[in-house]
Each structure stands twice: as structure tokens, then as C-alpha cells.
Amino acid sequence: MARELIERKCILDGAVKPVSDLLRFVEINNALLPDFNKKLPGKGMYVTNNRLSLQKAIDKKLFHKVSRHCLKIEDNFIQTVENIIKQKALDSLNLARKSGVLISGFEKLKEAIKKNKVDFIIQASDAGNDGKEKMVLLAKNIEIFNLFSIDELDRALKKENTVHVAVLKSQMAAVVYNNLKKYQNFIS
């Protein structure tokens, strides 16, 4: 059964895009709230998933225009949005760990790559250059994300000194990948 592609219009540029490329917000009690799980009531207002688009939409008061109200938008709203997206990405890594499809450590990754089991790799942004270079050579055509520090990975995965992790090919890999891409797109 083919999945229906759901699209919405970005309030900033008017482009119709898949909802996976957009951030959803709703108005509740005259306040603008992020609704990335699409569970809050109300008409969704969509903005392309990146920090700059969200900033422009706020600066141009587009949320006010669409809702036809003067909405309360917290001063640290964009940082809050980034934190939510980042936490969702880290939580999905932990779910992958609990599901048994996340492996860590250079040697384990090396073996899994040789056996063509790795879907993608997450490498600590503050990893040493020598380790990063070795991983790039080893990974060849496997996508590598450099989004989180060692500390952030350690906290999310309840491990110590987490430098390299990989998500194995599985159904769970798509969920993790989408959350990592969403965060990567927001901050880039």
C-alpha cells in the first residue's frame, strides 16, 4: 500500500512542501506553540524547517497574519524550537539503542561496515581529527552525521566516551534518520 504524500504551504515563501520538510505550529490561548508531533488542536501554521526561515516568519509577523491575532511568542522561542528538535533526535538514538539497532565503538562499527549492516553513522562533533579521518575512510559511501558532542551522546545513550555510533539497517533506522535530518536541516 503506497503512503499518501501530505503537503502543506510554508507561510514564509508560499511553497508547497511535504510536511516532513516543514515545522508545524499552532495557536493556543493566543500563544504560538510548536506542534511537531501534530497532536495539538487547531489549524497548523507551517514554516520550512530551518532556523533562518523561522526567524524571518517571526520578524515579518507572519504567524500573527495567518492566525489573525497578535500572538505571544516567547523571546527564546527559536532556541526552544531547536532544543525540541535536537532532543527528539537524541531520544530517537536512545530508542535505537534500546531496540538493539545501534552499535558503538570504532571496532564494532568497522565489523558492521564490512558486513554491510550499517545504514548511517553518528560521529561526535568534538571527536579527534584522526578518528574522524579514519571513520570517513572506513565509511566510504555511508552518510556520517556530526551533530552532537561526546557529552550529548553520552547523556542520550547512557554511555561514556561515545565518539562513533552507527544505526544498523532496520525499520527503526528510517525514524532515527528522519529525526537527525530534521535537526541537521534546522541548524544549517
C-alpha positions, 0 to 999 in steps of 0.5 A, spaced: 500 500 500 503 506 497 503 512 503 499 518 501 504 524 500 501 530 505 503 537 503 502 543 506 504 551 504 510 554 508 507 561 510 514 564 509 515 563 501 508 560 499 511 553 497 508 547 497 512 542 501 511 535 504 510 536 511 516 532 513 520 538 510 516 543 514 515 545 522 508 545 524 505 550 529 499 552 532 495 557 536 493 556 543 490 561 548 493 566 543 500 563 544 504 560 538 506 553 540 510 548 536 506 542 534 511 537 531 508 531 533 501 534 530 497 532 536 495 539 538 488 542 536 487 547 531 489 549 524 497 548 523 501 554 521 507 551 517 514 554 516 520 550 512 524 547 517 530 551 518 532 556 523 533 562 518 526 561 515 523 561 522 526 567 524 524 571 518 516 568 519 517 571 526 520 578 524 515 579 518 509 577 523 507 572 519 504 567 524 500 573 527 497 574 519 495 567 518 492 566 525 489 573 525 491 575 532 497 578 535 500 572 538 505 571 544 511 568 542 516 567 547 523 571 546 527 564 546 522 561 542 527 559 536 532 556 541 526 552 544 524 550 537 531 547 536 532 544 543 525 540 541 528 538 535 535 536 537 532 532 543 527 528 539 533 526 535 537 524 541 531 520 544 530 517 537 538 514 538 536 512 545 530 508 542 535 505 537 539 503 542 534 500 546 531 496 540 538 493 539 539 497 532 545 501 534 552 499 535 558 503 538 565 503 538 570 504 532 571 496 532 564 494 532 562 499 527 568 497 522 565 489 523 558 492 521 561 496 515 564 490 512 558 486 513 554 491 510 549 492 516 550 499 517 545 504 514 548 511 517 553 513 522 553 518 528 560 521 529 561 526 535 562 533 533 568 534 538 571 527 536 579 527 534 581 529 527 584 522 526 578 518 528 574 522 524 579 521 518 579 514 519 571 513 520 570 517 513 575 512 510 572 506 513 565 509 511 566 510 504 559 511 501 555 511 508 552 518 510 556 520 517 552 525 521 556 530 526 551 533 530 552 532 537 558 532 542 561 526 546 557 529 552 550 529 548 551 522 546 553 520 552 547 523 556 542 520 550 545 513 550 547 512 557 554 511 555 561 514 556 566 516 551 561 515 545 565 518 539 562 513 533 555 510 533 552 507 527 544 505 526 544 498 523 539 497 517 532 496 520 525 499 520 527 503 526 533 506 522 528 510 517 525 514 524 532 515 527 534 518 520 528 522 519 529 525 526 537 527 525 535 530 518 530 534 521 535 537 526 541 537 521 536 541 516 534 546 522 541 548 524 544 549 517 
